[in-house]
Amino acid sequence: MKKDIHPQYKALTIDIKGRKYHTMSTYPAETLIMDIDYTTHPAWTGKGFTAANESNTAVSSFNKKFAGLNFGIK
């Protein structure tokens, strides 16, 4: 490997609503403050996903049309 072309790999503290996690990263700062909590956000919990789909007529129509399709998932 060439020298001095890679970013410095160092300790990083991630702060999510007061909870602190320690990891290693090339992130330039010493601390990363997250304003979105992954433990409560619908994108990661799945809550709210179904309600949004049911209110969208295009998605509802698609789900009805292809309800029996499993895409190879067992």
mmCIF file of the N, C-alpha and C atoms, coordinates in Angstrom:
data_MODEL
# 
_entry.id   MODEL 
# 
loop_
_atom_site.group_PDB 
_atom_site.id 
_atom_site.type_symbol 
_atom_site.label_atom_id 
_atom_site.label_alt_id 
_atom_site.label_comp_id 
_atom_site.label_asym_id 
_atom_site.label_entity_id 
_atom_site.label_seq_id 
_atom_site.pdbx_PDB_ins_code 
_atom_site.Cartn_x 
_atom_site.Cartn_y 
_atom_site.Cartn_z 
_atom_site.occupancy 
_atom_site.B_iso_or_equiv 
_atom_site.pdbx_formal_charge 
_atom_site.auth_seq_id 
_atom_site.auth_comp_id 
_atom_site.auth_asym_id 
_atom_site.auth_atom_id 
_atom_site.pdbx_PDB_model_num 
ATOM 1   N N  . MET A 1 1  ? 0.832   -1.187  0.000  1.00 0.00 ? 1  MET A N  1 
ATOM 2   C CA . MET A 1 1  ? 0.000   0.000   0.000  1.00 0.00 ? 1  MET A CA 1 
ATOM 3   C C  . MET A 1 1  ? 0.874   1.246   0.000  1.00 0.00 ? 1  MET A C  1 
ATOM 4   N N  . LYS A 1 2  ? 0.365   2.276   -0.632 1.00 0.00 ? 2  LYS A N  1 
ATOM 5   C CA . LYS A 1 2  ? 1.072   3.548   -0.630 1.00 0.00 ? 2  LYS A CA 1 
ATOM 6   C C  . LYS A 1 2  ? 0.899   4.221   0.726  1.00 0.00 ? 2  LYS A C  1 
ATOM 7   N N  . LYS A 1 3  ? 1.915   4.923   1.146  1.00 0.00 ? 3  LYS A N  1 
ATOM 8   C CA . LYS A 1 3  ? 1.853   5.622   2.425  1.00 0.00 ? 3  LYS A CA 1 
ATOM 9   C C  . LYS A 1 3  ? 1.178   6.978   2.250  1.00 0.00 ? 3  LYS A C  1 
ATOM 10  N N  . ASP A 1 4  ? 0.520   7.404   3.316  1.00 0.00 ? 4  ASP A N  1 
ATOM 11  C CA . ASP A 1 4  ? -0.076  8.743   3.422  1.00 0.00 ? 4  ASP A CA 1 
ATOM 12  C C  . ASP A 1 4  ? -1.179  9.042   2.405  1.00 0.00 ? 4  ASP A C  1 
ATOM 13  N N  . ILE A 1 5  ? -1.867  8.023   1.906  1.00 0.00 ? 5  ILE A N  1 
ATOM 14  C CA . ILE A 1 5  ? -2.992  8.292   1.002  1.00 0.00 ? 5  ILE A CA 1 
ATOM 15  C C  . ILE A 1 5  ? -4.329  7.950   1.659  1.00 0.00 ? 5  ILE A C  1 
ATOM 16  N N  . HIS A 1 6  ? -4.289  7.259   2.783  1.00 0.00 ? 6  HIS A N  1 
ATOM 17  C CA . HIS A 1 6  ? -5.512  6.837   3.458  1.00 0.00 ? 6  HIS A CA 1 
ATOM 18  C C  . HIS A 1 6  ? -5.819  7.767   4.628  1.00 0.00 ? 6  HIS A C  1 
ATOM 19  N N  . PRO A 1 7  ? -7.104  8.008   4.899  1.00 0.00 ? 7  PRO A N  1 
ATOM 20  C CA . PRO A 1 7  ? -7.446  8.844   6.051  1.00 0.00 ? 7  PRO A CA 1 
ATOM 21  C C  . PRO A 1 7  ? -7.049  8.149   7.355  1.00 0.00 ? 7  PRO A C  1 
ATOM 22  N N  . GLN A 1 8  ? -6.819  8.961   8.375  1.00 0.00 ? 8  GLN A N  1 
ATOM 23  C CA . GLN A 1 8  ? -6.406  8.419   9.670  1.00 0.00 ? 8  GLN A CA 1 
ATOM 24  C C  . GLN A 1 8  ? -7.556  7.637   10.301 1.00 0.00 ? 8  GLN A C  1 
ATOM 25  N N  . TYR A 1 9  ? -7.265  6.450   10.783 1.00 0.00 ? 9  TYR A N  1 
ATOM 26  C CA . TYR A 1 9  ? -8.232  5.573   11.437 1.00 0.00 ? 9  TYR A CA 1 
ATOM 27  C C  . TYR A 1 9  ? -8.074  5.780   12.933 1.00 0.00 ? 9  TYR A C  1 
ATOM 28  N N  . LYS A 1 10 ? -9.129  6.281   13.595 1.00 0.00 ? 10 LYS A N  1 
ATOM 29  C CA . LYS A 1 10 ? -8.996  6.639   15.007 1.00 0.00 ? 10 LYS A CA 1 
ATOM 30  C C  . LYS A 1 10 ? -10.284 6.349   15.764 1.00 0.00 ? 10 LYS A C  1 
ATOM 31  N N  . ALA A 1 11 ? -10.235 6.531   17.078 1.00 0.00 ? 11 ALA A N  1 
ATOM 32  C CA . ALA A 1 11 ? -11.396 6.293   17.938 1.00 0.00 ? 11 ALA A CA 1 
ATOM 33  C C  . ALA A 1 11 ? -12.467 7.346   17.663 1.00 0.00 ? 11 ALA A C  1 
ATOM 34  N N  . LEU A 1 12 ? -13.721 6.906   17.685 1.00 0.00 ? 12 LEU A N  1 
ATOM 35  C CA . LEU A 1 12 ? -14.857 7.792   17.462 1.00 0.00 ? 12 LEU A CA 1 
ATOM 36  C C  . LEU A 1 12 ? -15.915 7.490   18.505 1.00 0.00 ? 12 LEU A C  1 
ATOM 37  N N  . THR A 1 13 ? -16.486 8.538   19.087 1.00 0.00 ? 13 THR A N  1 
ATOM 38  C CA . THR A 1 13 ? -17.597 8.396   20.017 1.00 0.00 ? 13 THR A CA 1 
ATOM 39  C C  . THR A 1 13 ? -18.862 8.834   19.293 1.00 0.00 ? 13 THR A C  1 
ATOM 40  N N  . ILE A 1 14 ? -19.856 7.956   19.265 1.00 0.00 ? 14 ILE A N  1 
ATOM 41  C CA . ILE A 1 14 ? -21.141 8.265   18.637 1.00 0.00 ? 14 ILE A CA 1 
ATOM 42  C C  . ILE A 1 14 ? -22.138 8.530   19.753 1.00 0.00 ? 14 ILE A C  1 
ATOM 43  N N  . ASP A 1 15 ? -22.771 9.692   19.722 1.00 0.00 ? 15 ASP A N  1 
ATOM 44  C CA . ASP A 1 15 ? -23.724 10.101  20.754 1.00 0.00 ? 15 ASP A CA 1 
ATOM 45  C C  . ASP A 1 15 ? -25.125 10.094  20.151 1.00 0.00 ? 15 ASP A C  1 
ATOM 46  N N  . ILE A 1 16 ? -25.985 9.208   20.681 1.00 0.00 ? 16 ILE A N  1 
ATOM 47  C CA . ILE A 1 16 ? -27.375 9.134   20.229 1.00 0.00 ? 16 ILE A CA 1 
ATOM 48  C C  . ILE A 1 16 ? -28.263 9.386   21.438 1.00 0.00 ? 16 ILE A C  1 
ATOM 49  N N  . LYS A 1 17 ? -28.793 10.600  21.526 1.00 0.00 ? 17 LYS A N  1 
ATOM 50  C CA . LYS A 1 17 ? -29.681 10.993  22.629 1.00 0.00 ? 17 LYS A CA 1 
ATOM 51  C C  . LYS A 1 17 ? -29.077 10.680  23.992 1.00 0.00 ? 17 LYS A C  1 
ATOM 52  N N  . GLY A 1 18 ? -27.816 10.992  24.184 1.00 0.00 ? 18 GLY A N  1 
ATOM 53  C CA . GLY A 1 18 ? -27.157 10.802  25.473 1.00 0.00 ? 18 GLY A CA 1 
ATOM 54  C C  . GLY A 1 18 ? -26.473 9.456   25.642 1.00 0.00 ? 18 GLY A C  1 
ATOM 55  N N  . ARG A 1 19 ? -26.821 8.476   24.817 1.00 0.00 ? 19 ARG A N  1 
ATOM 56  C CA . ARG A 1 19 ? -26.140 7.173   24.880 1.00 0.00 ? 19 ARG A CA 1 
ATOM 57  C C  . ARG A 1 19 ? -24.889 7.267   24.029 1.00 0.00 ? 19 ARG A C  1 
ATOM 58  N N  . LYS A 1 20 ? -23.784 6.831   24.572 1.00 0.00 ? 20 LYS A N  1 
ATOM 59  C CA . LYS A 1 20 ? -22.510 6.944   23.858 1.00 0.00 ? 20 LYS A CA 1 
ATOM 60  C C  . LYS A 1 20 ? -21.991 5.567   23.463 1.00 0.00 ? 20 LYS A C  1 
ATOM 61  N N  . TYR A 1 21 ? -21.558 5.461   22.219 1.00 0.00 ? 21 TYR A N  1 
ATOM 62  C CA . TYR A 1 21 ? -20.980 4.238   21.678 1.00 0.00 ? 21 TYR A CA 1 
ATOM 63  C C  . TYR A 1 21 ? -19.582 4.571   21.175 1.00 0.00 ? 21 TYR A C  1 
ATOM 64  N N  . HIS A 1 22 ? -18.673 3.647   21.363 1.00 0.00 ? 22 HIS A N  1 
ATOM 65  C CA . HIS A 1 22 ? -17.292 3.862   20.937 1.00 0.00 ? 22 HIS A CA 1 
ATOM 66  C C  . HIS A 1 22 ? -16.945 2.881   19.825 1.00 0.00 ? 22 HIS A C  1 
ATOM 67  N N  . THR A 1 23 ? -16.311 3.403   18.793 1.00 0.00 ? 23 THR A N  1 
ATOM 68  C CA . THR A 1 23 ? -15.915 2.592   17.653 1.00 0.00 ? 23 THR A CA 1 
ATOM 69  C C  . THR A 1 23 ? -14.673 3.209   17.019 1.00 0.00 ? 23 THR A C  1 
ATOM 70  N N  . MET A 1 24 ? -14.209 2.604   15.968 1.00 0.00 ? 24 MET A N  1 
ATOM 71  C CA . MET A 1 24 ? -13.081 3.143   15.206 1.00 0.00 ? 24 MET A CA 1 
ATOM 72  C C  . MET A 1 24 ? -13.613 3.591   13.847 1.00 0.00 ? 24 MET A C  1 
ATOM 73  N N  . SER A 1 25 ? -13.079 4.709   13.344 1.00 0.00 ? 25 SER A N  1 
ATOM 74  C CA . SER A 1 25 ? -13.590 5.243   12.091 1.00 0.00 ? 25 SER A CA 1 
ATOM 75  C C  . SER A 1 25 ? -12.585 6.206   11.465 1.00 0.00 ? 25 SER A C  1 
ATOM 76  N N  . THR A 1 26 ? -12.854 6.569   10.225 1.00 0.00 ? 26 THR A N  1 
ATOM 77  C CA . THR A 1 26 ? -12.071 7.605   9.552  1.00 0.00 ? 26 THR A CA 1 
ATOM 78  C C  . THR A 1 26 ? -12.816 8.941   9.587  1.00 0.00 ? 26 THR A C  1 
ATOM 79  N N  . TYR A 1 27 ? -13.923 8.997   10.322 1.00 0.00 ? 27 TYR A N  1 
ATOM 80  C CA . TYR A 1 27 ? -14.679 10.242  10.480 1.00 0.00 ? 27 TYR A CA 1 
ATOM 81  C C  . TYR A 1 27 ? -13.747 11.318  11.028 1.00 0.00 ? 27 TYR A C  1 
ATOM 82  N N  . PRO A 1 28 ? -13.780 12.531  10.474 1.00 0.00 ? 28 PRO A N  1 
ATOM 83  C CA . PRO A 1 28 ? -12.769 13.528  10.848 1.00 0.00 ? 28 PRO A CA 1 
ATOM 84  C C  . PRO A 1 28 ? -12.864 14.073  12.277 1.00 0.00 ? 28 PRO A C  1 
ATOM 85  N N  . ALA A 1 29 ? -14.055 14.089  12.874 1.00 0.00 ? 29 ALA A N  1 
ATOM 86  C CA . ALA A 1 29 ? -14.199 14.616  14.235 1.00 0.00 ? 29 ALA A CA 1 
ATOM 87  C C  . ALA A 1 29 ? -14.043 13.496  15.259 1.00 0.00 ? 29 ALA A C  1 
ATOM 88  N N  . GLU A 1 30 ? -13.914 13.879  16.532 1.00 0.00 ? 30 GLU A N  1 
ATOM 89  C CA . GLU A 1 30 ? -13.792 12.879  17.602 1.00 0.00 ? 30 GLU A CA 1 
ATOM 90  C C  . GLU A 1 30 ? -15.147 12.354  18.036 1.00 0.00 ? 30 GLU A C  1 
ATOM 91  N N  . THR A 1 31 ? -16.220 13.153  17.828 1.00 0.00 ? 31 THR A N  1 
ATOM 92  C CA . THR A 1 31 ? -17.565 12.783  18.244 1.00 0.00 ? 31 THR A CA 1 
ATOM 93  C C  . THR A 1 31 ? -18.535 12.992  17.089 1.00 0.00 ? 31 THR A C  1 
ATOM 94  N N  . LEU A 1 32 ? -19.462 12.046  16.939 1.00 0.00 ? 32 LEU A N  1 
ATOM 95  C CA . LEU A 1 32 ? -20.533 12.154  15.954 1.00 0.00 ? 32 LEU A CA 1 
ATOM 96  C C  . LEU A 1 32 ? -21.841 12.181  16.731 1.00 0.00 ? 32 LEU A C  1 
ATOM 97  N N  . ILE A 1 33 ? -22.574 13.282  16.644 1.00 0.00 ? 33 ILE A N  1 
ATOM 98  C CA . ILE A 1 33 ? -23.840 13.415  17.358 1.00 0.00 ? 33 ILE A CA 1 
ATOM 99  C C  . ILE A 1 33 ? -24.965 13.117  16.374 1.00 0.00 ? 33 ILE A C  1 
ATOM 100 N N  . MET A 1 34 ? -25.712 12.056  16.660 1.00 0.00 ? 34 MET A N  1 
ATOM 101 C CA . MET A 1 34 ? -26.812 11.642  15.790 1.00 0.00 ? 34 MET A CA 1 
ATOM 102 C C  . MET A 1 34 ? -28.099 12.318  16.259 1.00 0.00 ? 34 MET A C  1 
ATOM 103 N N  . ASP A 1 35 ? -28.838 12.926  15.347 1.00 0.00 ? 35 ASP A N  1 
ATOM 104 C CA . ASP A 1 35 ? -30.095 13.545  15.731 1.00 0.00 ? 35 ASP A CA 1 
ATOM 105 C C  . ASP A 1 35 ? -31.286 12.633  15.476 1.00 0.00 ? 35 ASP A C  1 
ATOM 106 N N  . ILE A 1 36 ? -31.047 11.467  14.907 1.00 0.00 ? 36 ILE A N  1 
ATOM 107 C CA . ILE A 1 36 ? -32.103 10.477  14.694 1.00 0.00 ? 36 ILE A CA 1 
ATOM 108 C C  . ILE A 1 36 ? -31.730 9.211   15.457 1.00 0.00 ? 36 ILE A C  1 
ATOM 109 N N  . ASP A 1 37 ? -32.648 8.738   16.296 1.00 0.00 ? 37 ASP A N  1 
ATOM 110 C CA . ASP A 1 37 ? -32.404 7.550   17.111 1.00 0.00 ? 37 ASP A CA 1 
ATOM 111 C C  . ASP A 1 37 ? -32.851 6.310   16.339 1.00 0.00 ? 37 ASP A C  1 
ATOM 112 N N  . TYR A 1 38 ? -31.912 5.438   16.015 1.00 0.00 ? 38 TYR A N  1 
ATOM 113 C CA . TYR A 1 38 ? -32.235 4.245   15.229 1.00 0.00 ? 38 TYR A CA 1 
ATOM 114 C C  . TYR A 1 38 ? -33.136 3.274   15.987 1.00 0.00 ? 38 TYR A C  1 
ATOM 115 N N  . THR A 1 39 ? -33.193 3.351   17.310 1.00 0.00 ? 39 THR A N  1 
ATOM 116 C CA . THR A 1 39 ? -34.028 2.414   18.075 1.00 0.00 ? 39 THR A CA 1 
ATOM 117 C C  . THR A 1 39 ? -35.509 2.782   18.029 1.00 0.00 ? 39 THR A C  1 
ATOM 118 N N  . THR A 1 40 ? -35.835 4.012   17.647 1.00 0.00 ? 40 THR A N  1 
ATOM 119 C CA . THR A 1 40 ? -37.236 4.431   17.591 1.00 0.00 ? 40 THR A CA 1 
ATOM 120 C C  . THR A 1 40 ? -37.668 4.904   16.206 1.00 0.00 ? 40 THR A C  1 
ATOM 121 N N  . HIS A 1 41 ? -36.765 5.013   15.265 1.00 0.00 ? 41 HIS A N  1 
ATOM 122 C CA . HIS A 1 41 ? -37.103 5.523   13.933 1.00 0.00 ? 41 HIS A CA 1 
ATOM 123 C C  . HIS A 1 41 ? -37.842 4.458   13.119 1.00 0.00 ? 41 HIS A C  1 
ATOM 124 N N  . PRO A 1 42 ? -38.943 4.809   12.452 1.00 0.00 ? 42 PRO A N  1 
ATOM 125 C CA . PRO A 1 42 ? -39.731 3.838   11.682 1.00 0.00 ? 42 PRO A CA 1 
ATOM 126 C C  . PRO A 1 42 ? -38.948 3.112   10.589 1.00 0.00 ? 42 PRO A C  1 
ATOM 127 N N  . ALA A 1 43 ? -37.914 3.725   10.064 1.00 0.00 ? 43 ALA A N  1 
ATOM 128 C CA . ALA A 1 43 ? -37.139 3.076   9.006  1.00 0.00 ? 43 ALA A CA 1 
ATOM 129 C C  . ALA A 1 43 ? -36.446 1.816   9.504  1.00 0.00 ? 43 ALA A C  1 
ATOM 130 N N  . TRP A 1 44 ? -36.103 1.772   10.792 1.00 0.00 ? 44 TRP A N  1 
ATOM 131 C CA . TRP A 1 44 ? -35.399 0.613   11.333 1.00 0.00 ? 44 TRP A CA 1 
ATOM 132 C C  . TRP A 1 44 ? -36.283 -0.269  12.204 1.00 0.00 ? 44 TRP A C  1 
ATOM 133 N N  . THR A 1 45 ? -37.400 0.272   12.712 1.00 0.00 ? 45 THR A N  1 
ATOM 134 C CA . THR A 1 45 ? -38.267 -0.533  13.571 1.00 0.00 ? 45 THR A CA 1 
ATOM 135 C C  . THR A 1 45 ? -39.395 -1.196  12.794 1.00 0.00 ? 45 THR A C  1 
ATOM 136 N N  . GLY A 1 46 ? -39.734 -0.655  11.624 1.00 0.00 ? 46 GLY A N  1 
ATOM 137 C CA . GLY A 1 46 ? -40.834 -1.207  10.836 1.00 0.00 ? 46 GLY A CA 1 
ATOM 138 C C  . GLY A 1 46 ? -42.183 -0.649  11.242 1.00 0.00 ? 46 GLY A C  1 
ATOM 139 N N  . LYS A 1 47 ? -42.247 0.105   12.329 1.00 0.00 ? 47 LYS A N  1 
ATOM 140 C CA . LYS A 1 47 ? -43.511 0.700   12.771 1.00 0.00 ? 47 LYS A CA 1 
ATOM 141 C C  . LYS A 1 47 ? -43.860 1.863   11.853 1.00 0.00 ? 47 LYS A C  1 
ATOM 142 N N  . GLY A 1 48 ? -45.104 1.959   11.476 1.00 0.00 ? 48 GLY A N  1 
ATOM 143 C CA . GLY A 1 48 ? -45.544 3.041   10.609 1.00 0.00 ? 48 GLY A CA 1 
ATOM 144 C C  . GLY A 1 48 ? -45.411 2.725   9.130  1.00 0.00 ? 48 GLY A C  1 
ATOM 145 N N  . PHE A 1 49 ? -44.668 1.710   8.789  1.00 0.00 ? 49 PHE A N  1 
ATOM 146 C CA . PHE A 1 49 ? -44.440 1.355   7.390  1.00 0.00 ? 49 PHE A CA 1 
ATOM 147 C C  . PHE A 1 49 ? -45.727 0.863   6.736  1.00 0.00 ? 49 PHE A C  1 
ATOM 148 N N  . THR A 1 50 ? -46.457 -0.007  7.418  1.00 0.00 ? 50 THR A N  1 
ATOM 149 C CA . THR A 1 50 ? -47.693 -0.567  6.869  1.00 0.00 ? 50 THR A CA 1 
ATOM 150 C C  . THR A 1 50 ? -48.749 0.514   6.695  1.00 0.00 ? 50 THR A C  1 
ATOM 151 N N  . ALA A 1 51 ? -48.882 1.392   7.663  1.00 0.00 ? 51 ALA A N  1 
ATOM 152 C CA . ALA A 1 51 ? -49.891 2.446   7.583  1.00 0.00 ? 51 ALA A CA 1 
ATOM 153 C C  . ALA A 1 51 ? -49.624 3.359   6.393  1.00 0.00 ? 51 ALA A C  1 
ATOM 154 N N  . ALA A 1 52 ? -48.378 3.671   6.146  1.00 0.00 ? 52 ALA A N  1 
ATOM 155 C CA . ALA A 1 52 ? -48.034 4.527   5.006  1.00 0.00 ? 52 ALA A CA 1 
ATOM 156 C C  . ALA A 1 52 ? -48.367 3.826   3.697  1.00 0.00 ? 52 ALA A C  1 
ATOM 157 N N  . ASN A 1 53 ? -48.114 2.540   3.616  1.00 0.00 ? 53 ASN A N  1 
ATOM 158 C CA . ASN A 1 53 ? -48.405 1.793   2.395  1.00 0.00 ? 53 ASN A CA 1 
ATOM 159 C C  . ASN A 1 53 ? -49.901 1.680   2.146  1.00 0.00 ? 53 ASN A C  1 
ATOM 160 N N  . GLU A 1 54 ? -50.681 1.483   3.203  1.00 0.00 ? 54 GLU A N  1 
ATOM 161 C CA . GLU A 1 54 ? -52.117 1.319   3.039  1.00 0.00 ? 54 GLU A CA 1 
ATOM 162 C C  . GLU A 1 54 ? -52.778 2.613   2.584  1.00 0.00 ? 54 GLU A C  1 
ATOM 163 N N  . SER A 1 55 ? -52.214 3.748   2.969  1.00 0.00 ? 55 SER A N  1 
ATOM 164 C CA . SER A 1 55 ? -52.814 5.024   2.582  1.00 0.00 ? 55 SER A CA 1 
ATOM 165 C C  . SER A 1 55 ? -52.463 5.405   1.145  1.00 0.00 ? 55 SER A C  1 
ATOM 166 N N  . ASN A 1 56 ? -51.465 4.798   0.577  1.00 0.00 ? 56 ASN A N  1 
ATOM 167 C CA . ASN A 1 56 ? -51.055 5.085   -0.796 1.00 0.00 ? 56 ASN A CA 1 
ATOM 168 C C  . ASN A 1 56 ? -51.800 4.135   -1.732 1.00 0.00 ? 56 ASN A C  1 
ATOM 169 N N  . THR A 1 57 ? -52.651 4.672   -2.579 1.00 0.00 ? 57 THR A N  1 
ATOM 170 C CA . THR A 1 57 ? -53.483 3.818   -3.440 1.00 0.00 ? 57 THR A CA 1 
ATOM 171 C C  . THR A 1 57 ? -52.663 3.024   -4.445 1.00 0.00 ? 57 THR A C  1 
ATOM 172 N N  . ALA A 1 58 ? -51.570 3.585   -4.948 1.00 0.00 ? 58 ALA A N  1 
ATOM 173 C CA . ALA A 1 58 ? -50.742 2.862   -5.917 1.00 0.00 ? 58 ALA A CA 1 
ATOM 174 C C  . ALA A 1 58 ? -50.103 1.643   -5.265 1.00 0.00 ? 58 ALA A C  1 
ATOM 175 N N  . VAL A 1 59 ? -49.618 1.814   -4.047 1.00 0.00 ? 59 VAL A N  1 
ATOM 176 C CA . VAL A 1 59 ? -48.994 0.698   -3.332 1.00 0.00 ? 59 VAL A CA 1 
ATOM 177 C C  . VAL A 1 59 ? -50.047 -0.342  -2.985 1.00 0.00 ? 59 VAL A C  1 
ATOM 178 N N  . SER A 1 60 ? -51.208 0.102   -2.531 1.00 0.00 ? 60 SER A N  1 
ATOM 179 C CA . SER A 1 60 ? -52.285 -0.830  -2.202 1.00 0.00 ? 60 SER A CA 1 
ATOM 180 C C  . SER A 1 60 ? -52.711 -1.631  -3.424 1.00 0.00 ? 60 SER A C  1 
ATOM 181 N N  . SER A 1 61 ? -52.826 -0.967  -4.549 1.00 0.00 ? 61 SER A N  1 
ATOM 182 C CA . SER A 1 61 ? -53.207 -1.636  -5.789 1.00 0.00 ? 61 SER A CA 1 
ATOM 183 C C  . SER A 1 61 ? -52.167 -2.683  -6.186 1.00 0.00 ? 61 SER A C  1 
ATOM 184 N N  . PHE A 1 62 ? -50.895 -2.326  -6.088 1.00 0.00 ? 62 PHE A N  1 
ATOM 185 C CA . PHE A 1 62 ? -49.808 -3.260  -6.398 1.00 0.00 ? 62 PHE A CA 1 
ATOM 186 C C  . PHE A 1 62 ? -49.849 -4.470  -5.466 1.00 0.00 ? 62 PHE A C  1 
ATOM 187 N N  . ASN A 1 63 ? -50.019 -4.216  -4.160 1.00 0.00 ? 63 ASN A N  1 
ATOM 188 C CA . ASN A 1 63 ? -50.053 -5.310  -3.185 1.00 0.00 ? 63 ASN A CA 1 
ATOM 189 C C  . ASN A 1 63 ? -51.221 -6.258  -3.438 1.00 0.00 ? 63 ASN A C  1 
ATOM 190 N N  . LYS A 1 64 ? -52.378 -5.718  -3.834 1.00 0.00 ? 64 LYS A N  1 
ATOM 191 C CA . LYS A 1 64 ? -53.522 -6.576  -4.142 1.00 0.00 ? 64 LYS A CA 1 
ATOM 192 C C  . LYS A 1 64 ? -53.255 -7.408  -5.396 1.00 0.00 ? 64 LYS A C  1 
ATOM 193 N N  . LYS A 1 65 ? -52.681 -6.776  -6.413 1.00 0.00 ? 65 LYS A N  1 
ATOM 194 C CA . LYS A 1 65 ? -52.429 -7.443  -7.687 1.00 0.00 ? 65 LYS A CA 1 
ATOM 195 C C  . LYS A 1 65 ? -51.423 -8.578  -7.544 1.00 0.00 ? 65 LYS A C  1 
ATOM 196 N N  . PHE A 1 66 ? -50.392 -8.385  -6.734 1.00 0.00 ? 66 PHE A N  1 
ATOM 197 C CA . PHE A 1 66 ? -49.319 -9.365  -6.602 1.00 0.00 ? 66 PHE A CA 1 
ATOM 198 C C  . PHE A 1 66 ? -49.279 -10.016 -5.218 1.00 0.00 ? 66 PHE A C  1 
ATOM 199 N N  . ALA A 1 67 ? -50.413 -10.140 -4.568 1.00 0.00 ? 67 ALA A N  1 
ATOM 200 C CA . ALA A 1 67 ? -50.476 -10.669 -3.203 1.00 0.00 ? 67 ALA A CA 1 
ATOM 201 C C  . ALA A 1 67 ? -49.933 -12.092 -3.091 1.00 0.00 ? 67 ALA A C  1 
ATOM 202 N N  . GLY A 1 68 ? -50.124 -12.929 -4.089 1.00 0.00 ? 68 GLY A N  1 
ATOM 203 C CA . GLY A 1 68 ? -49.684 -14.317 -4.018 1.00 0.00 ? 68 GLY A CA 1 
ATOM 204 C C  . GLY A 1 68 ? -48.236 -14.542 -4.412 1.00 0.00 ? 68 GLY A C  1 
ATOM 205 N N  . LEU A 1 69 ? -47.577 -13.513 -4.893 1.00 0.00 ? 69 LEU A N  1 
ATOM 206 C CA . LEU A 1 69 ? -46.195 -13.634 -5.356 1.00 0.00 ? 69 LEU A CA 1 
ATOM 207 C C  . LEU A 1 69 ? -45.236 -13.643 -4.167 1.00 0.00 ? 69 LEU A C  1 
ATOM 208 N N  . ASN A 1 70 ? -44.281 -14.580 -4.171 1.00 0.00 ? 70 ASN A N  1 
ATOM 209 C CA . ASN A 1 70 ? -43.341 -14.625 -3.045 1.00 0.00 ? 70 ASN A CA 1 
ATOM 210 C C  . ASN A 1 70 ? -41.914 -14.317 -3.463 1.00 0.00 ? 70 ASN A C  1 
ATOM 211 N N  . PHE A 1 71 ? -41.658 -14.049 -4.730 1.00 0.00 ? 71 PHE A N  1 
ATOM 212 C CA . PHE A 1 71 ? -40.336 -13.691 -5.246 1.00 0.00 ? 71 PHE A CA 1 
ATOM 213 C C  . PHE A 1 71 ? -39.252 -14.690 -4.846 1.00 0.00 ? 71 PHE A C  1 
ATOM 214 N N  . GLY A 1 72 ? -39.608 -15.951 -4.743 1.00 0.00 ? 72 GLY A N  1 
ATOM 215 C CA . GLY A 1 72 ? -38.636 -16.995 -4.416 1.00 0.00 ? 72 GLY A CA 1 
ATOM 216 C C  . GLY A 1 72 ? -38.321 -17.109 -2.941 1.00 0.00 ? 72 GLY A C  1 
ATOM 217 N N  . ILE A 1 73 ? -38.968 -16.325 -2.102 1.00 0.00 ? 73 ILE A N  1 
ATOM 218 C CA . ILE A 1 73 ? -38.727 -16.375 -0.656 1.00 0.00 ? 73 ILE A CA 1 
ATOM 219 C C  . ILE A 1 73 ? -39.553 -17.501 -0.069 1.00 0.00 ? 73 ILE A C  1 
ATOM 220 N N  . LYS A 1 74 ? -38.906 -18.329 0.718  1.00 0.00 ? 74 LYS A N  1 
ATOM 221 C CA . LYS A 1 74 ? -39.615 -19.468 1.317  1.00 0.00 ? 74 LYS A CA 1 
ATOM 222 C C  . LYS A 1 74 ? -40.071 -19.161 2.715  1.00 0.00 ? 74 LYS A C  1 
# 
